[in-house]
Amino acid sequence: MSAPVAVDRWHNGIAPAAPALSIAVPYKDFDVLPLARTLLSLAEACAGRVEIVFADDGSDDRAIGEHLRSLFSGSTVPCRLLSYSRNIGRSAIRNRLAEEARGDYLLYLDADMLPDRPDFLARYLDHVDTGELDVVCGGRSYRHVHDWSAGQALYRHFSLRTECVGPQVRNSRPLWYVLTNNLCVRRSLQLQRPFQESFRGWGFEDADWALSLEGARVLHIDNPATHTGLLDERELLSKYDSSRDNFRLISASSAEFRRFALYRASRLLAFVPAPAAAMRTFARGLVLTRALPMRLRYLGIHGYRAALYAGVLRENAWARLARPRTAPHA
């Protein structure tokens, strides 16, 4: 059994009795100062209704936390910093933030996000005040990203077409488009339905959580934040490679996930191993060849993911076949 993870709790000495909204930001070895400065500026206009809680998920560079303390110390906004002695993972750190927060609602923002609008917090507070909704999703954009490298262009193209879609599209299948990088959720609901901490590493923990919200009142609105953390194509493929175990978990546990196009495509390929392996190699080549038209490289990402996860489903099938059968009772 692993030793408990130590946590250092710091606050700037300003503590309202009951903030309406807790802004919850997990980070690890990432420069969160631009986001922190933006949030402080927006929160100062909200008349004491907001608190800010950052959580350091085991960063190697502890100087980031020192800079945050210095920044927060000079603010009139209630601010706290949780510093964990080692990494506890994307699901667990969000659960700890929910437990430590004091607001009626949580606003989860990823460390590499920046609010797009000066009324970003006010728009969420309008929904918080009515109390009619359980989950409000603001959306994602690249409004504040003005420069990107040749290696990052494919990721931006892919994200614009799959994640940066308007509220009308997102509300057509509200649970399918819930992303934790800009998400406002009733804190009591989050505590009742925490993120599954069996998901480790990258990928699918937010989809698993979202698909558990059946019956919750979910609304997608036009209140985006910019994703500043563009990846180059090799980093993107590496992220997908690292998500195999999480795909295995969600595909086994969620019947709703098995309706996703990604799962259905992977399942079709799962029992034709030679074509699936060849497709993965071919798709990787498309992704990495910058001279090709962007639409072909975009299709390459979809093909790579389907072929990658087909391998996971095939492994699962062989594991089931290899299990010894229990003899019937006499």
C-alpha positions as CSV (number, residue, x, y, z in Angstrom):
1,M,0.0,0.0,0.0
2,S,1.5,3.4,-1.0
3,A,2.2,6.0,1.6
4,P,-0.4,8.9,1.9
5,V,0.3,11.9,-0.2
6,A,1.2,15.0,1.9
7,V,-0.5,18.3,1.0
8,D,0.5,21.8,2.0
9,R,-2.5,24.2,2.3
10,W,-1.8,27.9,1.9
11,H,-4.2,30.9,1.7
12,N,-3.9,34.6,1.4
13,G,-5.9,35.3,4.6
14,I,-9.1,36.4,2.8
15,A,-11.9,34.0,3.4
16,P,-15.6,34.8,2.6
17,A,-18.2,32.7,4.5
18,A,-19.8,31.3,1.4
19,P,-18.5,32.1,-2.1
20,A,-21.0,31.5,-4.9
21,L,-18.3,30.1,-7.2
22,S,-15.0,28.4,-6.6
23,I,-12.5,28.5,-9.5
24,A,-10.6,25.3,-9.4
25,V,-7.3,25.0,-11.4
26,P,-5.1,21.9,-11.3
27,Y,-1.6,22.1,-12.7
28,K,1.7,20.3,-12.8
29,D,5.0,21.9,-14.0
30,F,3.1,24.5,-16.1
31,D,3.4,28.2,-16.1
32,V,-0.1,29.1,-14.7
33,L,0.7,32.8,-13.9
34,P,-1.0,34.2,-17.1
35,L,-4.2,32.3,-16.1
36,A,-3.9,33.4,-12.5
37,R,-3.5,37.0,-13.4
38,T,-6.5,36.9,-15.7
39,L,-8.6,35.2,-13.1
40,L,-7.7,37.7,-10.4
41,S,-8.6,40.6,-12.7
42,L,-12.0,39.1,-13.5
43,A,-12.7,38.0,-9.9
44,E,-12.0,41.5,-8.5
45,A,-15.0,42.7,-10.5
46,C,-17.3,40.1,-8.9
47,A,-17.8,41.8,-5.5
48,G,-16.4,39.0,-3.3
49,R,-18.6,36.2,-4.8
50,V,-15.7,34.2,-6.1
51,E,-12.7,32.3,-4.6
52,I,-9.7,30.9,-6.5
53,V,-8.2,27.6,-5.6
54,F,-5.1,26.3,-7.5
55,A,-3.7,22.8,-6.9
56,D,-0.2,21.7,-7.7
57,D,-0.3,18.0,-8.6
58,G,3.3,17.2,-7.6
59,S,5.3,19.6,-9.7
60,D,9.0,19.2,-9.9
61,D,9.4,23.0,-10.3
62,R,8.2,24.4,-6.9
63,A,9.1,27.9,-8.0
64,I,5.7,28.1,-9.7
65,G,3.9,27.8,-6.4
66,E,6.1,30.5,-4.9
67,H,5.2,32.9,-7.7
68,L,1.5,32.1,-7.2
69,R,1.7,32.8,-3.4
70,S,3.4,36.2,-4.2
71,L,0.7,37.0,-6.7
72,F,-2.2,35.9,-4.5
73,S,-0.8,37.7,-1.4
74,G,-1.4,41.1,-3.0
75,S,-5.0,40.4,-4.1
76,T,-8.3,41.2,-2.4
77,V,-9.7,38.0,-3.9
78,P,-9.8,34.9,-1.6
79,C,-7.1,32.6,-2.9
80,R,-5.7,29.3,-1.9
81,L,-3.0,27.0,-3.1
82,L,-2.8,23.2,-2.4
83,S,0.6,21.7,-3.0
84,Y,0.8,17.9,-3.2
85,S,4.1,16.1,-2.4
86,R,3.7,13.9,-5.5
87,N,1.4,13.4,-8.5
88,I,-2.0,11.9,-7.7
89,G,-3.5,12.1,-11.2
90,R,-6.0,14.1,-13.3
91,S,-9.1,12.5,-11.7
92,A,-7.9,12.6,-8.1
93,I,-6.7,16.2,-8.2
94,R,-10.1,17.4,-9.4
95,N,-11.8,15.4,-6.7
96,R,-9.5,17.0,-4.0
97,L,-10.3,20.4,-5.4
98,A,-14.0,19.7,-5.1
99,E,-13.5,18.6,-1.5
100,E,-11.4,21.7,-0.6
101,A,-13.6,24.3,-2.3
102,R,-16.3,26.2,-0.5
103,G,-18.5,27.5,-3.3
104,D,-21.9,26.3,-4.3
105,Y,-20.5,25.7,-7.8
106,L,-17.1,24.8,-9.1
107,L,-15.6,26.2,-12.2
108,Y,-12.9,23.8,-13.5
109,L,-10.3,25.4,-15.8
110,D,-7.3,23.6,-17.1
111,A,-3.9,25.2,-16.5
112,D,-3.5,25.9,-20.3
113,M,-6.7,27.8,-20.7
114,L,-7.4,31.6,-20.8
115,P,-10.9,33.1,-20.6
116,D,-12.0,34.8,-23.8
117,R,-14.3,37.5,-22.6
118,P,-14.2,40.2,-19.9
119,D,-17.6,38.9,-18.6
120,F,-16.5,35.3,-18.5
121,L,-17.1,34.9,-14.7
122,A,-20.2,37.0,-14.8
123,R,-21.8,34.8,-17.4
124,Y,-21.3,31.7,-15.2
125,L,-22.5,33.6,-12.1
126,D,-25.8,34.4,-13.9
127,H,-26.5,30.6,-14.0
128,V,-25.1,30.1,-10.5
129,D,-27.6,32.6,-9.2
130,T,-30.6,30.9,-10.7
131,G,-29.5,27.5,-9.4
132,E,-31.5,25.8,-12.1
133,L,-28.7,23.9,-13.8
134,D,-26.3,21.2,-12.6
135,V,-23.6,21.6,-15.2
136,V,-22.8,24.6,-17.5
137,C,-20.2,24.2,-20.2
138,G,-18.6,27.3,-21.8
139,G,-16.7,25.8,-24.7
140,R,-13.2,26.0,-26.1
141,S,-11.5,28.3,-28.7
142,Y,-8.2,29.5,-30.0
143,R,-9.0,33.2,-29.9
144,H,-5.9,34.2,-28.0
145,V,-3.5,31.9,-29.9
146,H,-2.0,34.1,-32.6
147,D,1.1,32.1,-33.5
148,W,1.7,28.4,-33.8
149,S,4.5,26.2,-35.2
150,A,4.2,24.0,-38.3
151,G,4.2,21.0,-36.0
152,Q,1.2,22.4,-34.0
153,A,-0.9,23.3,-37.0
154,L,-2.5,19.8,-37.3
155,Y,-3.5,19.7,-33.6
156,R,-5.1,23.1,-33.9
157,H,-7.0,22.0,-37.1
158,F,-8.2,18.9,-35.4
159,S,-9.3,20.6,-32.2
160,L,-11.2,23.3,-34.1
161,R,-13.3,20.7,-35.8
162,T,-13.9,18.3,-33.0
163,E,-13.8,20.4,-29.7
164,C,-14.3,24.0,-30.6
165,V,-17.9,23.7,-31.8
166,G,-20.7,26.0,-30.9
167,P,-23.4,25.5,-28.2
168,Q,-26.1,24.5,-30.7
169,V,-24.0,21.5,-31.8
170,R,-22.9,20.7,-28.2
171,N,-26.5,20.8,-26.9
172,S,-27.6,18.3,-29.5
173,R,-25.7,15.7,-27.5
174,P,-24.9,17.4,-24.2
175,L,-23.1,14.7,-22.4
176,W,-20.9,13.8,-25.3
177,Y,-19.4,17.3,-25.4
178,V,-18.7,17.9,-21.7
179,L,-15.0,18.8,-21.3
180,T,-13.4,19.6,-18.0
181,N,-11.1,22.3,-19.3
182,N,-13.9,24.9,-19.0
183,L,-16.7,23.4,-16.9
184,C,-19.0,24.8,-14.2
185,V,-20.7,22.2,-12.0
186,R,-22.8,22.2,-8.9
187,R,-20.4,21.2,-6.1
188,S,-22.8,18.9,-4.3
189,L,-23.2,16.9,-7.6
190,Q,-19.5,16.7,-8.1
191,L,-19.1,15.4,-4.6
192,Q,-21.8,12.8,-5.2
193,R,-20.3,11.7,-8.5
194,P,-16.5,12.1,-8.3
195,F,-14.1,11.4,-11.1
196,Q,-13.1,7.7,-11.2
197,E,-9.6,7.6,-9.8
198,S,-8.9,4.3,-11.6
199,F,-8.2,6.4,-14.7
200,R,-4.5,7.2,-14.7
201,G,-2.5,9.2,-17.1
202,W,-4.1,10.9,-20.1
203,G,-7.5,10.5,-21.7
204,F,-11.2,9.6,-21.1
205,E,-11.5,10.4,-17.4
206,D,-13.7,13.4,-18.4
207,A,-15.8,11.4,-20.9
208,D,-16.4,8.7,-18.2
209,W,-17.5,11.3,-15.7
210,A,-19.7,13.1,-18.2
211,L,-21.5,10.0,-19.2
212,S,-22.3,9.3,-15.5
213,L,-24.4,12.5,-15.5
214,E,-27.6,11.0,-16.9
215,G,-30.5,12.9,-15.4
216,A,-28.5,16.0,-14.5
217,R,-29.5,19.3,-16.0
218,V,-26.7,20.2,-18.5
219,L,-26.4,23.2,-20.7
220,H,-23.8,24.3,-23.2
221,I,-23.4,28.1,-23.6
222,D,-21.2,30.5,-25.6
223,N,-18.6,31.4,-23.0
224,P,-15.3,29.9,-24.3
225,A,-11.8,29.9,-23.0
226,T,-8.8,29.7,-25.2
227,H,-6.7,26.5,-25.2
228,T,-3.1,27.7,-25.3
229,G,-1.5,24.2,-24.9
230,L,-1.0,23.3,-28.6
231,L,0.8,20.0,-29.2
232,D,3.0,19.0,-32.1
233,E,2.0,15.9,-34.0
234,R,4.5,13.6,-32.3
235,E,3.3,14.7,-28.9
236,L,-0.3,14.1,-29.9
237,L,0.4,10.6,-31.1
238,S,2.3,9.9,-27.9
239,K,-0.7,11.1,-25.8
240,Y,-3.0,8.7,-27.7
241,D,-0.5,5.9,-27.2
242,S,-0.6,6.5,-23.4
243,S,-4.4,6.5,-23.3
244,R,-4.8,2.8,-24.1
245,D,-5.5,1.6,-20.6
246,N,-8.1,4.4,-20.0
247,F,-9.8,3.5,-23.3
248,R,-9.9,-0.1,-22.0
249,L,-11.6,1.1,-18.8
250,I,-14.2,3.2,-20.3
251,S,-15.1,0.8,-23.1
252,A,-15.7,-1.9,-20.5
253,S,-17.7,0.2,-18.1
254,S,-19.9,2.5,-20.2
255,A,-22.6,1.3,-22.6
256,E,-23.1,4.9,-23.7
257,F,-19.5,5.2,-24.7
258,R,-19.9,2.2,-26.9
259,R,-22.2,4.3,-29.0
260,F,-19.4,6.7,-29.9
261,A,-18.2,6.7,-33.5
262,L,-14.6,6.2,-32.2
263,Y,-15.6,3.0,-30.3
264,R,-17.7,1.6,-33.3
265,A,-14.8,2.2,-35.7
266,S,-12.3,0.6,-33.4
267,R,-14.6,-2.4,-32.9
268,L,-14.9,-2.9,-36.7
269,L,-11.2,-3.0,-37.0
270,A,-10.6,-5.2,-33.9
271,F,-11.1,-8.6,-35.6
272,V,-9.1,-7.8,-38.7
273,P,-5.6,-7.6,-37.2
274,A,-3.6,-7.3,-40.4
275,P,-5.6,-4.4,-41.9
276,A,-5.7,-2.7,-38.5
277,A,-2.0,-2.8,-38.0
278,A,-1.4,-1.6,-41.5
279,M,-3.9,1.2,-41.1
280,R,-2.2,2.4,-37.9
281,T,1.2,2.5,-39.7
282,F,-0.3,4.2,-42.7
283,A,-2.3,6.7,-40.6
284,R,0.8,7.6,-38.6
285,G,2.6,8.4,-41.8
286,L,-0.3,10.7,-42.8
287,V,-0.1,12.5,-39.5
288,L,3.6,13.1,-39.6
289,T,3.9,14.1,-43.3
290,R,3.5,17.9,-43.2
291,A,3.6,18.3,-46.9
292,L,0.2,16.5,-47.3
293,P,-3.0,18.5,-47.4
294,M,-4.4,19.2,-43.9
295,R,-7.6,17.3,-44.6
296,L,-5.7,14.0,-45.2
297,R,-3.6,14.5,-42.0
298,Y,-6.8,15.2,-40.1
299,L,-8.3,11.9,-41.4
300,G,-5.0,10.3,-40.4
301,I,-5.6,11.2,-36.7
302,H,-9.0,9.6,-36.8
303,G,-7.6,6.5,-38.5
304,Y,-4.7,6.2,-36.0
305,R,-6.9,6.4,-33.0
306,A,-9.4,3.8,-34.4
307,A,-6.5,1.4,-35.2
308,L,-4.8,1.9,-31.9
309,Y,-7.9,1.2,-29.9
310,A,-8.8,-1.7,-32.1
311,G,-5.7,-3.3,-30.7
312,V,-7.0,-2.8,-27.2
313,L,-10.4,-4.4,-28.0
314,R,-8.6,-7.3,-29.7
315,E,-6.4,-7.9,-26.6
316,N,-9.6,-7.9,-24.4
317,A,-11.2,-10.5,-26.7
318,W,-8.2,-12.8,-26.6
319,A,-8.0,-12.4,-22.8
320,R,-11.7,-13.5,-22.5
321,L,-11.1,-16.5,-24.7
322,A,-8.0,-17.5,-22.6
323,R,-9.9,-17.6,-19.3
324,P,-10.5,-21.1,-18.0
325,R,-14.2,-22.0,-18.1
326,T,-15.8,-22.9,-14.8
327,A,-17.1,-26.5,-14.8
328,P,-20.8,-26.7,-14.2
329,H,-22.0,-27.9,-10.8
330,A,-23.0,-31.6,-10.6
